[in-house]
């Protein structure tokens, strides 16, 4: 019998639009000779499976066991492919749910995701390991802050970004201290905490890593 695969998309942030594109790519290229793939949309309390020719049919997901009813029979998932960007798919919350249900999934585990999704917490952990990163200042929504204090630490130009978030939503680069307030307010639309980081000129590199069946692969 084919394994039932849940391709998880949606999310509770602006990155939902990116998640839908990623999930569509996964569904397009998955081996349908081996797997029955279903698009599972999760956003806040709305959990449903999209079916039909144009995904026009939405079937509610039973959160108690992560199943859904298809033509009178209960279908459960054997695996979750997490194509979600942002919370709860990138911060470990969804993974904790799957751990409780003993459903395997494609991403890292709860602890590593929780630590790395919070940029400021991740920077502190890296610092303890002797890994350098850009000088930074954390602003919380309830804080009173002064541009002079922040710029003194980070310098100009600097980047302002949501502390927890991605896909460049709410991100600004400024070269004048007078632009800081507007940039912070923009980032606060995405998150309750804002990270201000110094600008580091240079080229950007990404190095992927994959752990599969006990083996570790590091990509070029």
C-alpha positions as CSV (number, residue, x, y, z in Angstrom):
1,X,0.0,0.0,0.0
2,X,1.1,3.6,-0.7
3,X,2.2,5.7,2.3
4,X,0.0,8.7,3.0
5,X,2.1,11.9,3.0
6,X,0.9,15.2,4.5
7,X,2.5,18.1,2.7
8,X,2.2,20.8,5.4
9,X,1.6,24.4,4.3
10,X,0.1,27.6,5.6
11,X,1.4,29.1,8.8
12,X,0.7,32.0,11.1
13,X,2.7,34.7,9.5
14,X,3.1,36.7,6.3
15,X,5.2,33.8,5.0
16,X,2.0,31.8,4.2
17,X,2.3,32.9,0.5
18,X,5.8,31.4,0.4
19,X,4.6,28.2,2.1
20,X,1.9,27.7,-0.5
21,X,4.5,27.9,-3.3
22,X,6.9,25.5,-1.6
23,X,4.2,23.0,-0.9
24,X,3.1,23.2,-4.5
25,X,6.6,22.4,-5.7
26,X,6.8,19.4,-3.4
27,X,3.4,18.0,-4.5
28,X,4.4,18.5,-8.2
29,X,7.6,16.5,-7.9
30,X,6.6,13.8,-5.3
31,X,6.7,10.2,-6.6
32,X,3.0,9.3,-6.9
33,X,3.8,5.7,-7.7
34,X,5.0,5.3,-4.1
35,X,3.0,7.9,-2.2
36,X,-0.5,9.3,-1.8
37,X,0.3,13.0,-1.2
38,X,-2.2,15.4,0.4
39,X,-1.9,19.1,0.8
40,X,-2.6,20.0,4.5
41,X,-3.3,23.7,5.2
42,X,-2.7,24.9,8.8
43,X,-3.3,28.5,9.9
44,X,-4.2,29.2,13.5
45,X,-7.4,27.1,14.2
46,X,-8.0,26.3,10.5
47,X,-6.7,22.9,9.7
48,X,-7.9,21.2,6.6
49,X,-6.9,19.0,3.7
50,X,-7.2,20.5,0.2
51,X,-8.6,18.1,-2.4
52,X,-10.4,18.3,-5.8
53,X,-9.2,19.4,-9.2
54,X,-8.2,22.9,-8.1
55,X,-8.0,22.3,-4.3
56,X,-11.5,23.7,-4.0
57,X,-12.7,21.0,-1.5
58,X,-11.6,21.5,2.1
59,X,-11.9,18.6,4.5
60,X,-11.3,19.3,8.2
61,X,-8.4,17.7,10.0
62,X,-9.0,15.9,13.3
63,X,-6.3,17.4,15.5
64,X,-6.7,14.6,18.1
65,X,-4.9,12.1,15.8
66,X,-4.1,14.2,12.6
67,X,-6.5,12.4,10.4
68,X,-9.3,13.3,8.0
69,X,-12.4,11.6,6.6
70,X,-12.4,10.9,2.9
71,X,-15.5,9.4,1.3
72,X,-16.6,7.8,4.6
73,X,-13.3,6.4,5.8
74,X,-10.7,7.7,8.1
75,X,-7.3,8.4,6.6
76,X,-4.2,8.8,8.8
77,X,-0.8,10.1,7.7
78,X,2.4,8.1,7.8
79,X,4.7,11.1,7.3
80,X,4.6,14.9,7.4
81,X,6.6,16.8,4.8
82,X,6.8,20.3,6.4
83,X,6.8,22.9,3.6
84,X,5.7,25.6,6.0
85,X,7.7,28.8,6.4
86,X,7.4,30.6,9.7
87,X,5.4,29.5,12.8
88,X,4.3,26.9,13.8
89,X,6.3,25.0,11.2
90,X,9.7,26.5,11.7
91,X,9.8,27.3,15.5
92,X,9.3,23.7,16.7
93,X,5.6,23.9,17.8
94,X,4.3,21.7,15.0
95,X,7.1,19.2,15.5
96,X,6.2,18.9,19.2
97,X,2.7,18.0,18.1
98,X,3.9,15.3,15.7
99,X,6.3,14.0,18.4
100,X,3.3,13.4,20.7
101,X,1.5,11.5,17.9
102,X,4.6,9.6,16.9
103,X,4.4,10.8,13.3
104,X,7.8,11.2,11.6
105,X,8.5,14.5,9.8
106,X,11.0,16.0,7.5
107,X,12.5,18.9,9.5
108,X,14.9,19.3,12.4
109,X,13.6,18.5,15.9
110,X,11.9,20.7,18.5
111,X,14.9,22.0,20.4
112,X,17.1,23.0,17.5
113,X,14.2,24.8,15.7
114,X,13.1,26.6,18.9
115,X,16.6,27.9,19.4
116,X,17.4,28.9,15.9
117,X,14.1,30.5,15.0
118,X,14.7,33.2,17.6
119,X,17.5,35.1,16.0
120,X,18.7,36.8,19.2
121,X,18.8,33.6,21.2
122,X,20.6,31.8,18.4
123,X,23.2,34.6,18.3
124,X,23.9,34.2,22.0
125,X,24.3,30.4,21.7
126,X,26.7,30.9,18.7
127,X,28.7,33.5,20.8
128,X,29.1,31.0,23.6
129,X,30.6,28.5,21.0
130,X,33.1,31.2,19.9
131,X,31.3,31.9,16.6
132,X,31.2,35.5,15.7
133,X,28.1,37.3,14.3
134,X,27.0,40.8,13.6
135,X,26.7,43.2,16.6
136,X,23.1,43.4,17.6
137,X,20.5,45.1,19.7
138,X,17.1,43.6,20.7
139,X,14.0,45.8,20.9
140,X,10.9,44.5,22.6
141,X,7.5,46.1,21.8
142,X,7.1,47.4,25.4
143,X,10.6,48.9,25.6
144,X,11.6,52.5,25.5
145,X,14.7,52.9,23.4
146,X,16.8,55.6,21.9
147,X,18.2,55.6,18.4
148,X,21.6,57.0,19.6
149,X,22.2,54.0,22.0
150,X,21.3,51.5,19.3
151,X,23.4,53.1,16.5
152,X,26.3,53.4,18.8
153,X,26.3,49.6,19.2
154,X,25.5,48.6,15.6
155,X,26.8,51.5,13.5
156,X,25.4,52.5,10.1
157,X,24.3,51.2,7.8
158,X,22.4,48.6,9.8
159,X,19.6,46.1,9.3
160,X,16.3,46.0,11.1
161,X,14.3,42.7,11.1
162,X,11.7,40.8,13.0
163,X,13.5,38.7,15.7
164,X,11.4,35.6,14.7
165,X,10.5,35.5,11.0
166,X,11.9,35.1,7.5
167,X,11.5,35.6,3.8
168,X,12.6,39.2,4.3
169,X,9.1,40.3,5.5
170,X,9.5,43.4,7.7
171,X,13.2,43.8,6.9
172,X,14.8,47.2,6.3
173,X,18.3,48.5,5.7
174,X,18.9,52.1,6.9
175,X,21.8,54.5,6.5
176,X,20.5,57.3,8.7
177,X,19.5,57.2,12.4
178,X,16.4,59.2,11.6
179,X,15.0,56.2,9.6
180,X,15.3,53.8,12.5
181,X,11.9,54.4,14.1
182,X,9.9,53.8,10.9
183,X,12.0,50.6,10.2
184,X,11.3,49.3,13.8
185,X,7.6,49.9,13.4
186,X,7.6,48.0,10.1
187,X,9.3,45.0,11.8
188,X,6.9,45.2,14.7
189,X,4.1,44.5,12.2
190,X,5.5,41.0,11.9
191,X,6.8,40.2,15.4
192,X,6.7,41.6,19.0
193,X,10.5,41.7,19.0
194,X,12.9,43.5,16.6
195,X,16.6,42.8,16.0
196,X,18.9,45.6,14.9
197,X,22.1,44.3,13.4
198,X,25.3,45.9,12.1
199,X,25.9,45.6,8.3
200,X,28.6,43.3,7.2
201,X,29.7,43.8,3.6
202,X,30.6,40.8,1.5
203,X,29.2,37.8,-0.3
204,X,26.5,35.6,1.1
205,X,26.9,31.8,1.3
206,X,24.5,29.1,2.3
207,X,25.6,25.6,3.2
208,X,22.9,22.9,3.5
209,X,23.1,19.8,5.7
210,X,21.0,16.7,5.7
211,X,20.8,13.8,8.1
212,X,19.2,10.7,6.6
213,X,19.1,7.2,8.1
214,X,21.9,8.0,10.5
215,X,24.1,9.4,7.8
216,X,25.0,13.1,7.5
217,X,25.5,14.9,4.3
218,X,27.0,18.4,3.9
219,X,26.2,20.1,0.6
220,X,28.7,22.3,-1.4
